C-alpha cells in the first residue's frame, strides 16, 4: 500500500493516514514474527488510538462539509474497528487455543479494507472536502 495514494494536501489527514497504515503494517509484521502477546495488544491499542482520532476527525469534517455519505463513512469506520478488536481477542488470556493464523488473516483483511475504503468512499469524501475548502470552509478549529 502506498502513502502517495492517500495524500490529500491536508497535513493533519495525511499524517493520520500514514500512522494508520504503519500501525496495520506493524500489527501484521508482529503477528508473522509471533511477537509476544503483550506487544501485539499494545500495537492494536495504538492502532485504536490513531484510528479513533482519525475517524473522529473525518466524521467531524464530513458533518461540517455536509458529505451526503457521512453515515456510511461512520459505518465503515466502525467496521474497521471491529476487525482489529477481533485480532485483539486472539491475544487475550484464555484465548490461547485459537490458531493465530486467524489473527494474521484479519491483519490482511485490515490492509484490504484500507484499499477498499479508499476506493469506495474515502476518495469521494476527500474530493468533496477539497471542494468545500475551495469554497471557503474553515477547518482550522477542528
N, CA, C and O of each residue as an XYZ file, in Angstrom:
568
protein
N       0.849     -1.161      0.000
C       0.000      0.000      0.000
C       0.897      1.227      0.000
O       1.910      1.265      0.699
N       0.525      2.224     -0.783
C       1.380      3.394     -0.928
C       0.762      4.600     -0.234
O      -0.445      4.836     -0.301
N       1.633      5.359      0.437
C       1.173      6.578      1.093
C       0.726      7.616      0.068
O      -0.186      8.401      0.325
N       1.375      7.611     -1.090
C       1.052      8.597     -2.128
C      -0.433      8.571     -2.472
O      -1.050      9.613     -2.697
N      -0.984      7.395     -2.509
C      -2.380      7.225     -2.883
C      -3.315      7.949     -1.914
O      -4.415      8.352     -2.292
N      -2.878      8.111     -0.675
C      -3.717      8.730      0.340
C      -3.405     10.206      0.566
O      -4.052     10.843      1.397
N      -2.444     10.758     -0.142
C      -2.074     12.163      0.061
C      -3.229     13.077     -0.338
O      -3.805     12.965     -1.420
N      -3.539     13.985      0.586
C      -4.646     14.911      0.361
C      -4.185     16.354      0.262
O      -4.885     17.203     -0.289
N      -2.991     16.628      0.803
C      -2.549     18.009      0.909
C      -3.016     18.646      2.210
O      -2.630     19.771      2.528
N      -3.839     17.933      2.956
C      -4.282     18.390      4.267
C      -3.369     17.685      5.268
O      -3.502     16.485      5.505
N      -2.444     18.442      5.849
C      -1.362     17.863      6.645
C      -1.850     16.917      7.739
O      -1.303     15.827      7.909
N      -2.861     17.326      8.469
C      -3.352     16.504      9.572
C      -3.907     15.170      9.069
O      -3.632     14.128      9.664
N      -4.675     15.188      7.993
C      -5.223     13.946      7.428
C      -4.115     13.055      6.885
O      -4.116     11.843      7.097
N      -3.167     13.673      6.180
C      -2.073     12.887      5.609
C      -1.277     12.177      6.700
O      -0.920     11.009      6.548
N      -1.001     12.872      7.787
C      -0.262     12.285      8.907
C      -1.063     11.140      9.527
O      -0.506     10.087      9.836
N      -2.357     11.344      9.706
C      -3.201     10.301     10.287
C      -3.269      9.071      9.390
O      -3.187      7.944      9.880
N      -3.416      9.272      8.083
C      -3.435      8.136      7.158
C      -2.131      7.346      7.274
O      -2.145      6.116      7.329
N      -1.020      8.055      7.310
C       0.283      7.408      7.408
C       0.397      6.592      8.699
O       0.887      5.463      8.679
N      -0.054      7.160      9.813
C       0.024      6.461     11.099
C      -0.819      5.189     11.095
O      -0.398      4.162     11.628
N      -1.992      5.253     10.503
C      -2.867      4.076     10.459
C      -2.263      2.985      9.588
O      -2.267      1.815      9.969
N      -1.754      3.352      8.441
C      -1.147      2.370      7.540
C       0.057      1.709      8.207
O       0.230      0.493      8.121
N       0.879      2.505      8.865
C       2.041      1.943      9.567
C       1.617      1.053     10.725
O       2.231      0.013     10.966
N       0.584      1.448     11.437
C       0.096      0.642     12.566
C      -0.401     -0.720     12.080
O      -0.109     -1.740     12.704
N      -1.143     -0.747     10.980
C      -1.634     -2.013     10.434
C      -0.455     -2.876      9.989
O      -0.427     -4.079     10.248
N       0.507     -2.263      9.325
C       1.699     -2.997      8.888
C       2.448     -3.575     10.086
O       2.882     -4.727     10.048
N       2.601     -2.789     11.143
C       3.313     -3.261     12.334
C       2.592     -4.423     13.003
O       3.227     -5.367     13.473
N       1.272     -4.354     13.044
C       0.496     -5.462     13.608
C       0.708     -6.720     12.776
O       0.981     -7.793     13.314
N       0.581     -6.582     11.480
C       0.743     -7.742     10.592
C       2.138     -8.349     10.736
O       2.285     -9.567     10.837
N       3.151     -7.499     10.746
C       4.523     -7.989     10.880
C       4.744     -8.678     12.231
O       5.413     -9.709     12.306
N       4.183     -8.107     13.286
C       4.346     -8.701     14.619
C       3.656    -10.049     14.730
O       4.158    -10.956     15.393
N       2.513    -10.179     14.087
C       1.819    -11.472     14.096
C       2.656    -12.505     13.335
O       2.809    -13.639     13.790
N       3.195    -12.112     12.181
C       4.028    -13.030     11.392
C       5.249    -13.493     12.182
O       5.645    -14.657     12.115
N       5.841    -12.557     12.933
C       7.044    -12.880     13.709
C       6.714    -13.600     15.014
O       7.608    -13.999     15.760
N       5.426    -13.761     15.276
C       4.973    -14.365     16.530
C       5.536    -13.610     17.734
O       6.069    -14.199     18.675
N       5.398    -12.294     17.667
C       5.838    -11.427     18.758
C       5.036    -11.740     20.018
O       3.969    -12.350     19.945
N       5.548    -11.324     21.166
C       4.817    -11.571     22.410
C       3.412    -10.959     22.394
O       3.166     -9.910     21.799
N       2.524    -11.651     23.062
C       1.117    -11.248     23.126
C       0.982     -9.778     23.542
O       0.212     -9.030     22.940
N       1.720     -9.372     24.555
C       1.620     -8.010     25.083
C       1.990     -6.977     24.019
O       1.378     -5.912     23.937
N       2.990     -7.301     23.210
C       3.424     -6.373     22.162
C       2.324     -6.207     21.112
O       2.058     -5.094     20.657
N       1.697     -7.301     20.735
C       0.634     -7.229     19.732
C      -0.560     -6.457     20.275
O      -1.148     -5.642     19.565
N      -0.915     -6.704     21.510
C      -2.024     -5.957     22.120
C      -1.695     -4.466     22.172
O      -2.555     -3.627     21.902
N      -0.459     -4.141     22.515
C      -0.038     -2.734     22.553
C      -0.148     -2.089     21.165
O      -0.587     -0.946     21.038
N       0.253     -2.830     20.135
C       0.143     -2.310     18.764
C      -1.314     -2.100     18.372
O      -1.645     -1.115     17.712
N      -2.176     -3.012     18.773
C      -3.605     -2.868     18.459
C      -4.185     -1.665     19.192
O      -5.001     -0.925     18.642
N      -3.762     -1.477     20.425
C      -4.249     -0.317     21.175
C      -3.758      0.986     20.554
O      -4.483      1.981     20.551
N      -2.536      0.991     20.030
C      -2.061      2.210     19.357
C      -2.830      2.424     18.061
O      -3.132      3.563     17.705
N      -3.151      1.340     17.347
C      -3.987      1.473     16.151
C      -5.347      2.033     16.525
O      -5.877      2.897     15.828
N      -5.910      1.552     17.611
C      -7.198      2.066     18.069
C      -7.108      3.559     18.340
O      -8.015      4.310     17.981
N      -6.025      3.993     18.968
C      -5.844      5.419     19.244
C      -5.779      6.207     17.945
O      -6.505      7.187     17.776
N      -4.913      5.787     17.025
C      -4.763      6.516     15.759
C      -6.054      6.510     14.950
O      -6.480      7.540     14.428
N      -6.667      5.336     14.856
C      -7.889      5.221     14.057
C      -9.022      6.027     14.677
O      -9.749      6.720     13.966
N      -9.177      5.945     15.982
C     -10.264      6.685     16.637
C     -10.088      8.182     16.454
O     -11.045      8.901     16.166
N      -8.857      8.644     16.625
C      -8.563     10.068     16.423
C      -8.874     10.470     14.982
O      -9.516     11.491     14.732
N      -8.413      9.659     14.055
C      -8.614      9.950     12.631
C     -10.084      9.869     12.242
O     -10.597     10.757     11.562
N     -10.758      8.818     12.667
C     -12.154      8.651     12.296
C     -13.006      9.795     12.836
O     -13.879     10.307     12.135
N     -12.758     10.190     14.063
C     -13.496     11.313     14.642
C     -13.252     12.577     13.828
O     -14.187     13.319     13.527
N     -12.009     12.816     13.477
C     -11.661     13.995     12.674
C     -12.386     13.956     11.330
O     -12.988     14.947     10.916
N     -12.326     12.819     10.657
C     -13.012     12.703      9.366
C     -14.520     12.879      9.510
O     -15.153     13.528      8.676
N     -15.088     12.315     10.544
C     -16.538     12.401     10.725
C     -16.979     13.830     11.027
O     -18.046     14.256     10.584
N     -16.172     14.567     11.773
C     -16.471     15.983     12.020
C     -16.363     16.759     10.712
O     -17.212     17.599     10.411
N     -15.321     16.476      9.940
C     -15.161     17.143      8.643
C     -16.320     16.798      7.713
O     -16.833     17.672      7.014
N     -16.733     15.545      7.698
C     -17.843     15.119      6.840
C     -19.126     15.849      7.230
O     -19.905     16.262      6.371
N     -19.330     16.001      8.525
C     -20.509     16.731      9.016
C     -20.431     18.201      8.612
O     -21.400     18.774      8.114
N     -19.278     18.791      8.831
C     -19.099     20.223      8.535
C     -19.228     20.500      7.037
O     -19.727     21.550      6.630
N     -18.781     19.562      6.237
C     -18.838     19.709      4.775
C     -20.174     19.213      4.213
O     -20.447     19.371      3.023
N     -20.987     18.624      5.056
C     -22.280     18.057      4.669
C     -22.129     16.984      3.583
O     -22.848     16.966      2.584
N     -21.171     16.102      3.823
C     -20.934     14.982      2.920
C     -22.144     14.056      2.969
O     -22.514     13.567      4.036
N     -22.749     13.822      1.831
C     -24.020     13.088      1.795
C     -23.891     11.622      2.200
O     -24.904     10.981      2.481
N     -22.675     11.072      2.239
C     -22.475      9.678      2.652
C     -21.834      9.592      4.043
O     -21.158      8.612      4.357
N     -22.047     10.610      4.866
C     -21.375     10.666      6.170
C     -21.760      9.498      7.078
O     -20.918      9.007      7.829
N     -23.007      9.047      7.025
C     -23.412      7.905      7.859
C     -22.720      6.624      7.398
O     -22.303      5.808      8.220
N     -22.603      6.455      6.116
C     -21.898      5.292      5.568
C     -20.417      5.346      5.951
O     -19.812      4.319      6.256
N     -19.845      6.534      5.932
C     -18.458      6.719      6.344
C     -18.278      6.261      7.793
O     -17.324      5.550      8.107
N     -19.186      6.665      8.667
C     -19.133      6.246     10.076
C     -19.249      4.727     10.202
O     -18.523      4.106     10.978
N     -20.154      4.142      9.443
C     -20.345      2.687      9.494
C     -19.088      1.939      9.059
O     -18.727      0.926      9.657
N     -18.425      2.435      8.023
C     -17.208      1.771      7.565
C     -16.097      1.903      8.604
O     -15.300      0.983      8.787
N     -16.046      3.038      9.277
C     -15.058      3.213     10.340
C     -15.299      2.202     11.463
O     -14.352      1.617     11.991
N     -16.550      2.001     11.819
C     -16.876      1.019     12.863
C     -16.506     -0.395     12.423
O     -16.064     -1.205     13.238
N     -16.684     -0.689     11.150
C     -16.308     -1.994     10.609
C     -14.809     -2.227     10.777
O     -14.386     -3.315     11.169
N     -14.018     -1.217     10.484
C     -12.565     -1.315     10.641
C     -12.204     -1.609     12.102
O     -11.386     -2.484     12.386
N     -12.819     -0.872     13.013
C     -12.576     -1.095     14.448
C     -12.915     -2.538     14.847
O     -12.164     -3.176     15.585
N     -14.023     -3.031     14.366
C     -14.436     -4.405     14.700
C     -13.384     -5.428     14.294
O     -13.163     -6.412     15.000
N     -12.738     -5.196     13.158
C     -11.720     -6.133     12.688
C     -10.504     -6.148     13.605
O     -10.000     -7.223     13.932
N     -10.022     -4.987     14.028
C      -8.832     -5.057     14.867
C      -9.165     -5.451     16.299
O      -8.299     -5.954     17.014
N     -10.398     -5.231     16.726
C     -10.795     -5.752     18.044
C     -10.875     -7.280     18.014
O     -10.595     -7.936     19.017
N     -11.254     -7.844     16.871
C     -11.246     -9.303     16.739
C      -9.823     -9.851     16.847
O      -9.591    -10.871     17.495
N      -8.875     -9.166     16.209
C      -7.479     -9.600     16.323
C      -7.068     -9.593     17.792
O      -6.445    -10.536     18.279
N      -7.418     -8.535     18.477
C      -7.050     -8.412     19.892
C      -7.600     -9.580     20.714
O      -6.938    -10.059     21.634
N      -8.794    -10.029     20.385
C      -9.398    -11.157     21.117
C      -8.553    -12.414     21.042
O      -8.541    -13.210     21.981
N      -7.837    -12.605     19.923
C      -6.995    -13.791     19.781
C      -5.811    -13.775     20.745
O      -5.201    -14.813     21.001
N      -5.493    -12.609     21.271
C      -4.327    -12.479     22.141
C      -4.699    -12.237     23.600
O      -3.823    -12.013     24.436
N      -5.975    -12.280     23.905
C      -6.400    -12.142     25.294
C      -6.085    -13.438     26.040
O      -6.073    -14.516     25.446
N      -5.830    -13.327     27.342
C      -5.625    -14.551     28.130
C      -6.843    -15.473     27.998
O      -7.970    -15.005     27.834
N      -6.611    -16.739     28.070
C      -7.644    -17.780     27.969
C      -8.191    -17.947     26.551
O      -9.153    -18.687     26.350
N      -7.605    -17.284     25.586
C      -7.997    -17.467     24.184
C      -6.872    -18.173     23.433
O      -6.858    -18.174     22.202
N      -5.945    -18.765     24.148
C      -4.728    -19.312     23.563
C      -4.955    -20.487     22.623
O      -4.063    -20.826     21.845
N      -6.115    -21.112     22.674
C      -6.358    -22.272     21.830
C      -6.734    -21.906     20.393
O      -6.731    -22.759     19.505
N      -7.056    -20.635     20.175
C      -7.432    -20.200     18.841
C      -6.168    -20.048     17.991
O      -5.233    -19.360     18.401
N      -6.127    -20.670     16.832
C      -4.934    -20.536     15.987
C      -4.678    -19.070     15.615
O      -5.585    -18.349     15.200
N      -3.440    -18.658     15.773
C      -3.077    -17.262     15.492
C      -3.158    -16.941     13.993
O      -3.105    -15.775     13.601
N      -3.283    -17.966     13.171
C      -3.411    -17.724     11.735
C      -4.627    -16.849     11.451
O      -4.620    -16.075     10.494
N      -5.666    -16.960     12.267
C      -6.846    -16.126     12.078
C      -6.529    -14.659     12.329
O      -7.064    -13.776     11.659
N      -5.666    -14.409     13.287
C      -5.250    -13.026     13.556
C      -4.495    -12.466     12.345
O      -4.696    -11.318     11.950
N      -3.628    -13.294     11.770
C      -2.888    -12.863     10.584
C      -3.835    -12.628      9.411
O      -3.676    -11.656      8.672
N      -4.804    -13.498      9.237
C      -5.794    -13.292      8.173
C      -6.551    -11.976      8.385
O      -6.792    -11.232      7.434
N      -6.920    -11.699      9.629
C      -7.611    -10.446      9.912
C      -6.715     -9.235      9.651
O      -7.192     -8.200      9.186
N      -5.432     -9.359      9.947
C      -4.496     -8.265      9.641
C      -4.452     -8.025      8.134
O      -4.390     -6.883      7.680
N      -4.486     -9.116      7.362
C      -4.550     -8.971      5.904
C      -5.862     -8.316      5.483
O      -5.894     -7.513      4.551
N      -6.942     -8.666      6.176
C      -8.240     -8.051      5.894
C      -8.167     -6.542      6.147
O      -8.719     -5.757      5.376
N      -7.491     -6.137      7.222
C      -7.359     -4.700      7.510
C      -6.665     -3.975      6.362
O      -7.083     -2.888      5.961
N      -5.604     -4.582      5.836
C      -4.922     -3.969      4.688
C      -5.854     -3.861      3.488
O      -5.919     -2.824      2.828
N      -6.570     -4.938      3.218
C      -7.523     -4.921      2.111
C      -8.646     -3.931      2.355
O      -9.116     -3.268      1.431
N      -9.078     -3.834      3.622
C     -10.132     -2.889      3.985
C      -9.697     -1.472      3.657
O     -10.485     -0.691      3.124
N      -8.448     -1.127      3.969
C      -7.957      0.218      3.691
C      -8.028      0.525      2.194
O      -8.462      1.605      1.794
N      -7.599     -0.435      1.375
C      -7.671     -0.239     -0.083
C      -9.113     -0.071     -0.543
O      -9.427      0.835     -1.314
N      -9.979     -0.946     -0.066
C     -11.390     -0.893     -0.461
C     -12.024      0.423     -0.002
O     -12.728      1.080     -0.769
N     -11.772      0.800      1.242
C     -12.329      2.038      1.804
C     -11.873      3.237      0.982
O     -12.663      4.128      0.669
N     -10.605      3.247      0.642
C     -10.078      4.360     -0.151
C     -10.807      4.455     -1.490
O     -11.226      5.537     -1.902
N     -10.952      3.331     -2.156
C     -11.551      3.327     -3.492
C     -13.054      3.599     -3.484
O     -13.574      4.161     -4.449
N     -13.764      3.217     -2.425
C     -15.224      3.263     -2.460
C     -15.879      4.380     -1.667
O     -17.066      4.645     -1.860
N     -15.143      5.047     -0.779
C     -15.773      6.158     -0.072
C     -14.783      7.261      0.265
O     -15.116      8.441      0.164
N     -13.586      6.900      0.659
C     -12.610      7.907      1.098
C     -12.264      8.880     -0.023
O     -12.220     10.091      0.189
N     -12.023      8.350     -1.203
C     -11.676      9.214     -2.334
C     -12.792     10.226     -2.593
O     -12.530     11.411     -2.799
N     -14.006      9.759     -2.579
C     -15.152     10.636     -2.818
C     -15.281     11.682     -1.703
O     -15.535     12.856     -1.970
N     -15.103     11.242     -0.462
C     -15.179     12.168      0.666
C     -14.109     13.252      0.550
O     -14.402     14.436      0.714
N     -12.877     12.851      0.271
C     -11.793     13.829      0.197
C     -11.974     14.785     -0.976
O     -11.627     15.963     -0.880
N     -12.506     14.290     -2.061
C     -12.811     15.146     -3.214
C     -13.846     16.201     -2.817
O     -13.710     17.376     -3.159
N     -14.870     15.774     -2.099
C     -15.912     16.697     -1.639
C     -15.351     17.680     -0.605
O     -15.684     18.865     -0.623
N     -14.507     17.184      0.285
C     -13.894     18.050      1.297
C     -13.025     19.126      0.644
O     -13.083     20.292      1.036
N     -12.235     18.747     -0.330
C     -11.398     19.731     -1.032
C     -12.261     20.789     -1.717
O     -11.912     21.969     -1.735
N     -13.382     20.361     -2.276
C     -14.319     21.307     -2.893
C     -14.846     22.282     -1.837
O     -14.907     23.488     -2.077
N     -15.225     21.755     -0.670
C     -15.711     22.608      0.423
C     -14.637     23.599      0.860
O     -14.928     24.763      1.136
N     -13.401     23.128      0.919
C     -12.300     24.005      1.325
C     -12.073     25.116      0.301
O     -11.825     26.264      0.669
N     -12.158     24.773     -0.979
C     -12.023     25.791     -2.030
C     -13.138     26.838     -1.939
O     -12.953     27.997     -2.309
N     -14.288     26.404     -1.442
C     -15.438     27.307     -1.309
C     -15.397     28.079      0.015
O     -16.321     28.830      0.326
N     -14.326     27.893      0.789
C     -14.173     28.692      1.993
C     -14.430     28.015      3.316
O     -14.418     28.677      4.354
N     -14.665     26.711      3.314
C     -14.888     26.004      4.578
C     -13.636     26.135      5.439
O     -12.529     25.843      4.987
N     -13.819     26.573      6.669
C     -12.720     26.741      7.609
C     -12.662     25.529      8.530
O     -13.610     25.239      9.259
N     -11.532     24.826      8.482
C     -11.372     23.652      9.357
C     -10.247     23.881     10.374
O      -9.797     22.942     11.030
N      -9.811     25.103     10.498
C      -8.680     25.396     11.384
C      -9.009     25.159     12.854
O      -8.106     24.958     13.665
N     -10.284     25.180     13.200
C     -10.689     24.991     14.600
C     -10.938     23.537     14.959
O     -11.330     23.237     16.087
N     -10.717     22.637     14.022
C     -11.008     21.209     14.277
C      -9.704     20.498     14.609
O      -9.704     19.292     14.859
